[in-house]
Amino acid sequence: MSEQSLIDKVEVAIEEIRPYLIADGGDVKIISIDNKNIVNLELIGSCEICPMSPMTLKAGIEEAIRKQVPEINGINAINGIN
């Protein structure tokens, strides 16, 4: 499977949770998917500094992605929140 189609699938999965992020003044942007199928994300807006971001990342974003795109092995926030 090409990297682009994986990115498209991940984007669709993120669209499910995006309204909740936006409602709290934040968002997330896909930067890349590496050769181990780890999604590199950038948290933006209030998500960058929110103390709940690690939980949002694991329980919200990662869960949504893994549910729809099982070939993804994990996620990584490039701006330091993991």
Secondary structure, 3 states (H helix, E strand, C coil): CCHHHHHHHHHHHHHHHHHHHHHCCEEEEEEEECCCCEEEEEEEEHHHCCCCHHHHHHHHHHHHHHHHCCCCCEEEECCCCC
